[in-house]
């Protein structure tokens, strides 16, 4: 169990806002200060903080950015090109590329083409 922080209201409120805007959730802050999640949200609202700009919403945005970066890395590894370039090529062409690449590697041969270079042939 974490120790409950005892600070004056002004200092506590300033710290609540700063930490909330860095991505800590109202539940995490409430545990630190011995407040309920709802009370933390009330204090933030009284101070004029937009709830959608920090806390859980900010964590969700960070997770979404990480997922997008991972998807882009997966696309780069699979196709050797950007997501936008892959989206511009028809799905049946992408399937044919993947099928041919799998066949070549199962036959023990090397594959040096990106999706764009293969499609340009």
CNS distance restraints for C-alpha pairs under 8 A (distance, minus, plus):
assign (resid   2 and name CA) (resid  31 and name CA) 7.62 0.50 0.50
assign (resid   2 and name CA) (resid  32 and name CA) 6.73 0.50 0.50
assign (resid   3 and name CA) (resid  32 and name CA) 6.93 0.50 0.50
assign (resid   4 and name CA) (resid  31 and name CA) 7.25 0.50 0.50
assign (resid   4 and name CA) (resid  32 and name CA) 5.24 0.50 0.50
assign (resid   4 and name CA) (resid  33 and name CA) 5.10 0.50 0.50
assign (resid   4 and name CA) (resid  34 and name CA) 5.63 0.50 0.50
assign (resid   5 and name CA) (resid  32 and name CA) 6.08 0.50 0.50
assign (resid   5 and name CA) (resid  33 and name CA) 5.11 0.50 0.50
assign (resid   5 and name CA) (resid  34 and name CA) 7.54 0.50 0.50
assign (resid   6 and name CA) (resid  33 and name CA) 7.02 0.50 0.50
assign (resid   7 and name CA) (resid  11 and name CA) 6.26 0.50 0.50
assign (resid   7 and name CA) (resid  12 and name CA) 5.60 0.50 0.50
assign (resid   8 and name CA) (resid  12 and name CA) 5.96 0.50 0.50
assign (resid   9 and name CA) (resid  13 and name CA) 5.79 0.50 0.50
assign (resid  10 and name CA) (resid  14 and name CA) 6.16 0.50 0.50
assign (resid  11 and name CA) (resid  15 and name CA) 6.13 0.50 0.50
assign (resid  12 and name CA) (resid  16 and name CA) 6.00 0.50 0.50
assign (resid  13 and name CA) (resid  17 and name CA) 6.21 0.50 0.50
assign (resid  13 and name CA) (resid  43 and name CA) 7.36 0.50 0.50
assign (resid  13 and name CA) (resid  44 and name CA) 7.79 0.50 0.50
assign (resid  14 and name CA) (resid  18 and name CA) 6.21 0.50 0.50
assign (resid  15 and name CA) (resid  19 and name CA) 6.00 0.50 0.50
assign (resid  16 and name CA) (resid  20 and name CA) 5.87 0.50 0.50
assign (resid  16 and name CA) (resid  29 and name CA) 6.93 0.50 0.50
assign (resid  16 and name CA) (resid  40 and name CA) 7.87 0.50 0.50
assign (resid  16 and name CA) (resid  44 and name CA) 7.59 0.50 0.50
assign (resid  17 and name CA) (resid  21 and name CA) 6.07 0.50 0.50
assign (resid  17 and name CA) (resid  44 and name CA) 6.66 0.50 0.50
assign (resid  17 and name CA) (resid  49 and name CA) 7.38 0.50 0.50
assign (resid  18 and name CA) (resid  22 and name CA) 6.42 0.50 0.50
assign (resid  19 and name CA) (resid  23 and name CA) 6.61 0.50 0.50
assign (resid  19 and name CA) (resid  24 and name CA) 5.77 0.50 0.50
assign (resid  19 and name CA) (resid  29 and name CA) 7.96 0.50 0.50
assign (resid  20 and name CA) (resid  24 and name CA) 4.88 0.50 0.50
assign (resid  20 and name CA) (resid  25 and name CA) 6.29 0.50 0.50
assign (resid  20 and name CA) (resid  26 and name CA) 7.19 0.50 0.50
assign (resid  20 and name CA) (resid  29 and name CA) 7.77 0.50 0.50
assign (resid  20 and name CA) (resid  54 and name CA) 5.43 0.50 0.50
assign (resid  20 and name CA) (resid  55 and name CA) 4.93 0.50 0.50
assign (resid  21 and name CA) (resid  53 and name CA) 6.75 0.50 0.50
assign (resid  21 and name CA) (resid  54 and name CA) 4.36 0.50 0.50
assign (resid  21 and name CA) (resid  55 and name CA) 6.27 0.50 0.50
assign (resid  21 and name CA) (resid  58 and name CA) 7.75 0.50 0.50
assign (resid  22 and name CA) (resid  54 and name CA) 6.56 0.50 0.50
assign (resid  22 and name CA) (resid  55 and name CA) 7.12 0.50 0.50
assign (resid  22 and name CA) (resid  58 and name CA) 7.76 0.50 0.50
assign (resid  23 and name CA) (resid  54 and name CA) 5.36 0.50 0.50
assign (resid  23 and name CA) (resid  55 and name CA) 4.24 0.50 0.50
assign (resid  23 and name CA) (resid  56 and name CA) 6.52 0.50 0.50
assign (resid  23 and name CA) (resid  57 and name CA) 7.84 0.50 0.50
assign (resid  23 and name CA) (resid  58 and name CA) 5.38 0.50 0.50
assign (resid  23 and name CA) (resid  59 and name CA) 5.63 0.50 0.50
assign (resid  24 and name CA) (resid  28 and name CA) 6.32 0.50 0.50
assign (resid  24 and name CA) (resid  29 and name CA) 6.79 0.50 0.50
assign (resid  24 and name CA) (resid  54 and name CA) 7.54 0.50 0.50
assign (resid  24 and name CA) (resid  55 and name CA) 4.79 0.50 0.50
assign (resid  24 and name CA) (resid  56 and name CA) 6.98 0.50 0.50
assign (resid  24 and name CA) (resid  59 and name CA) 7.83 0.50 0.50
assign (resid  25 and name CA) (resid  29 and name CA) 6.32 0.50 0.50
assign (resid  25 and name CA) (resid  54 and name CA) 7.86 0.50 0.50
assign (resid  25 and name CA) (resid  55 and name CA) 4.19 0.50 0.50
assign (resid  25 and name CA) (resid  56 and name CA) 5.15 0.50 0.50
assign (resid  26 and name CA) (resid  30 and name CA) 5.90 0.50 0.50
assign (resid  26 and name CA) (resid  37 and name CA) 5.04 0.50 0.50
assign (resid  26 and name CA) (resid  38 and name CA) 7.63 0.50 0.50
assign (resid  26 and name CA) (resid  40 and name CA) 5.81 0.50 0.50
assign (resid  26 and name CA) (resid  41 and name CA) 6.47 0.50 0.50
assign (resid  26 and name CA) (resid  55 and name CA) 6.52 0.50 0.50
assign (resid  26 and name CA) (resid  56 and name CA) 7.78 0.50 0.50
assign (resid  27 and name CA) (resid  31 and name CA) 6.27 0.50 0.50
assign (resid  27 and name CA) (resid  36 and name CA) 7.07 0.50 0.50
assign (resid  27 and name CA) (resid  37 and name CA) 4.73 0.50 0.50
assign (resid  27 and name CA) (resid  40 and name CA) 7.98 0.50 0.50
assign (resid  28 and name CA) (resid  32 and name CA) 6.51 0.50 0.50
assign (resid  29 and name CA) (resid  33 and name CA) 6.30 0.50 0.50
assign (resid  29 and name CA) (resid  35 and name CA) 7.80 0.50 0.50
assign (resid  29 and name CA) (resid  37 and name CA) 7.62 0.50 0.50
assign (resid  29 and name CA) (resid  40 and name CA) 7.23 0.50 0.50
assign (resid  30 and name CA) (resid  34 and name CA) 5.57 0.50 0.50
assign (resid  30 and name CA) (resid  35 and name CA) 4.34 0.50 0.50
assign (resid  30 and name CA) (resid  36 and name CA) 5.18 0.50 0.50
assign (resid  30 and name CA) (resid  37 and name CA) 5.37 0.50 0.50
assign (resid  30 and name CA) (resid  39 and name CA) 7.78 0.50 0.50
assign (resid  30 and name CA) (resid  40 and name CA) 6.15 0.50 0.50
assign (resid  31 and name CA) (resid  35 and name CA) 6.37 0.50 0.50
assign (resid  31 and name CA) (resid  36 and name CA) 7.42 0.50 0.50
assign (resid  35 and name CA) (resid  39 and name CA) 6.14 0.50 0.50
assign (resid  35 and name CA) (resid  40 and name CA) 6.57 0.50 0.50
assign (resid  36 and name CA) (resid  40 and name CA) 6.39 0.50 0.50
assign (resid  37 and name CA) (resid  41 and name CA) 6.37 0.50 0.50
assign (resid  38 and name CA) (resid  42 and name CA) 6.19 0.50 0.50
assign (resid  39 and name CA) (resid  43 and name CA) 6.20 0.50 0.50
assign (resid  40 and name CA) (resid  44 and name CA) 6.22 0.50 0.50
assign (resid  41 and name CA) (resid  45 and name CA) 6.05 0.50 0.50
assign (resid  41 and name CA) (resid  51 and name CA) 7.69 0.50 0.50
assign (resid  42 and name CA) (resid  46 and name CA) 6.14 0.50 0.50
assign (resid  43 and name CA) (resid  47 and name CA) 6.28 0.50 0.50
assign (resid  44 and name CA) (resid  48 and name CA) 6.40 0.50 0.50
assign (resid  44 and name CA) (resid  49 and name CA) 5.32 0.50 0.50
assign (resid  44 and name CA) (resid  50 and name CA) 7.87 0.50 0.50
assign (resid  44 and name CA) (resid  51 and name CA) 7.65 0.50 0.50
assign (resid  45 and name CA) (resid  49 and name CA) 5.45 0.50 0.50
assign (resid  45 and name CA) (resid  50 and name CA) 7.04 0.50 0.50
assign (resid  45 and name CA) (resid  51 and name CA) 7.48 0.50 0.50
assign (resid  49 and name CA) (resid  53 and name CA) 7.86 0.50 0.50
assign (resid  50 and name CA) (resid  54 and name CA) 7.57 0.50 0.50
assign (resid  51 and name CA) (resid  55 and name CA) 7.31 0.50 0.50
assign (resid  51 and name CA) (resid  57 and name CA) 7.71 0.50 0.50
assign (resid  52 and name CA) (resid  57 and name CA) 5.57 0.50 0.50
assign (resid  52 and name CA) (resid  58 and name CA) 7.44 0.50 0.50
assign (resid  53 and name CA) (resid  57 and name CA) 6.60 0.50 0.50
assign (resid  53 and name CA) (resid  58 and name CA) 6.28 0.50 0.50
assign (resid  54 and name CA) (resid  58 and name CA) 4.71 0.50 0.50
assign (resid  54 and name CA) (resid  59 and name CA) 7.68 0.50 0.50
assign (resid  55 and name CA) (resid  59 and name CA) 6.38 0.50 0.50
assign (resid  56 and name CA) (resid  60 and name CA) 6.14 0.50 0.50
assign (resid  57 and name CA) (resid  61 and name CA) 6.32 0.50 0.50
assign (resid  58 and name CA) (resid  62 and name CA) 6.23 0.50 0.50
assign (resid  59 and name CA) (resid  63 and name CA) 6.16 0.50 0.50
assign (resid  60 and name CA) (resid  64 and name CA) 6.06 0.50 0.50
assign (resid  61 and name CA) (resid  65 and name CA) 6.16 0.50 0.50
assign (resid  62 and name CA) (resid  66 and name CA) 6.29 0.50 0.50
assign (resid  63 and name CA) (resid  67 and name CA) 6.17 0.50 0.50
assign (resid  64 and name CA) (resid  68 and name CA) 6.16 0.50 0.50
assign (resid  65 and name CA) (resid  69 and name CA) 6.22 0.50 0.50
assign (resid  66 and name CA) (resid  70 and name CA) 6.21 0.50 0.50
assign (resid  67 and name CA) (resid  71 and name CA) 6.14 0.50 0.50
assign (resid  68 and name CA) (resid  72 and name CA) 6.12 0.50 0.50
assign (resid  69 and name CA) (resid  73 and name CA) 6.15 0.50 0.50
assign (resid  70 and name CA) (resid  74 and name CA) 6.12 0.50 0.50
assign (resid  71 and name CA) (resid  75 and name CA) 6.16 0.50 0.50
assign (resid  72 and name CA) (resid  76 and name CA) 6.06 0.50 0.50
assign (resid  72 and name CA) (resid  82 and name CA) 7.06 0.50 0.50
assign (resid  72 and name CA) (resid  83 and name CA) 6.29 0.50 0.50
assign (resid  73 and name CA) (resid  77 and name CA) 6.10 0.50 0.50
assign (resid  74 and name CA) (resid  78 and name CA) 6.08 0.50 0.50
assign (resid  75 and name CA) (resid  79 and name CA) 5.71 0.50 0.50
assign (resid  75 and name CA) (resid  80 and name CA) 7.09 0.50 0.50
assign (resid  75 and name CA) (resid  81 and name CA) 7.06 0.50 0.50
assign (resid  75 and name CA) (resid  82 and name CA) 6.91 0.50 0.50
assign (resid  75 and name CA) (resid  83 and name CA) 6.38 0.50 0.50
assign (resid  76 and name CA) (resid  80 and name CA) 4.49 0.50 0.50
assign (resid  76 and name CA) (resid  81 and name CA) 5.07 0.50 0.50
assign (resid  76 and name CA) (resid  82 and name CA) 6.07 0.50 0.50
assign (resid  76 and name CA) (resid  83 and name CA) 7.63 0.50 0.50
assign (resid  79 and name CA) (resid  86 and name CA) 7.56 0.50 0.50
assign (resid  79 and name CA) (resid 114 and name CA) 5.61 0.50 0.50
assign (resid  79 and name CA) (resid 115 and name CA) 5.22 0.50 0.50
assign (resid  80 and name CA) (resid 114 and name CA) 4.88 0.50 0.50
assign (resid  80 and name CA) (resid 115 and name CA) 6.54 0.50 0.50
assign (resid  81 and name CA) (resid  85 and name CA) 6.52 0.50 0.50
assign (resid  81 and name CA) (resid  86 and name CA) 6.93 0.50 0.50
assign (resid  81 and name CA) (resid 114 and name CA) 6.79 0.50 0.50
assign (resid  81 and name CA) (resid 115 and name CA) 6.99 0.50 0.50
assign (resid  81 and name CA) (resid 116 and name CA) 7.14 0.50 0.50
assign (resid  82 and name CA) (resid  86 and name CA) 6.34 0.50 0.50
assign (resid  83 and name CA) (resid  87 and name CA) 6.14 0.50 0.50
assign (resid  84 and name CA) (resid  88 and name CA) 6.34 0.50 0.50
assign (resid  85 and name CA) (resid  89 and name CA) 6.83 0.50 0.50
assign (resid  85 and name CA) (resid 116 and name CA) 7.56 0.50 0.50
assign (resid  86 and name CA) (resid  94 and name CA) 7.81 0.50 0.50
assign (resid  86 and name CA) (resid 115 and name CA) 7.57 0.50 0.50
assign (resid  86 and name CA) (resid 116 and name CA) 7.93 0.50 0.50
assign (resid  89 and name CA) (resid  93 and name CA) 6.76 0.50 0.50
assign (resid  89 and name CA) (resid  94 and name CA) 6.92 0.50 0.50
assign (resid  90 and name CA) (resid  94 and name CA) 6.52 0.50 0.50
assign (resid  91 and name CA) (resid  95 and name CA) 6.22 0.50 0.50
assign (resid  92 and name CA) (resid  96 and name CA) 6.18 0.50 0.50
assign (resid  93 and name CA) (resid  97 and name CA) 6.13 0.50 0.50
assign (resid  93 and name CA) (resid 119 and name CA) 7.70 0.50 0.50
assign (resid  94 and name CA) (resid  98 and name CA) 6.19 0.50 0.50
assign (resid  94 and name CA) (resid 115 and name CA) 7.40 0.50 0.50
assign (resid  95 and name CA) (resid  99 and name CA) 6.04 0.50 0.50
assign (resid  96 and name CA) (resid 100 and name CA) 6.03 0.50 0.50
assign (resid  97 and name CA) (resid 101 and name CA) 6.02 0.50 0.50
assign (resid  97 and name CA) (resid 115 and name CA) 6.74 0.50 0.50
assign (resid  97 and name CA) (resid 118 and name CA) 7.53 0.50 0.50
assign (resid  98 and name CA) (resid 102 and name CA) 6.12 0.50 0.50
assign (resid  99 and name CA) (resid 103 and name CA) 6.19 0.50 0.50
assign (resid 100 and name CA) (resid 104 and name CA) 6.15 0.50 0.50
assign (resid 101 and name CA) (resid 105 and name CA) 6.25 0.50 0.50
assign (resid 101 and name CA) (resid 111 and name CA) 6.62 0.50 0.50
assign (resid 102 and name CA) (resid 106 and name CA) 6.02 0.50 0.50
assign (resid 103 and name CA) (resid 107 and name CA) 6.20 0.50 0.50
assign (resid 104 and name CA) (resid 108 and name CA) 6.58 0.50 0.50
assign (resid 104 and name CA) (resid 109 and name CA) 5.49 0.50 0.50
assign (resid 104 and name CA) (resid 110 and name CA) 6.91 0.50 0.50
assign (resid 104 and name CA) (resid 111 and name CA) 6.81 0.50 0.50
assign (resid 105 and name CA) (resid 109 and name CA) 5.38 0.50 0.50
assign (resid 105 and name CA) (resid 110 and name CA) 6.27 0.50 0.50
assign (resid 105 and name CA) (resid 111 and name CA) 6.95 0.50 0.50
assign (resid 113 and name CA) (resid 117 and name CA) 5.92 0.50 0.50
assign (resid 113 and name CA) (resid 118 and name CA) 5.71 0.50 0.50
assign (resid 114 and name CA) (resid 118 and name CA) 6.04 0.50 0.50
assign (resid 115 and name CA) (resid 119 and name CA) 6.00 0.50 0.50
assign (resid 116 and name CA) (resid 120 and name CA) 6.08 0.50 0.50
assign (resid 117 and name CA) (resid 121 and name CA) 6.66 0.50 0.50
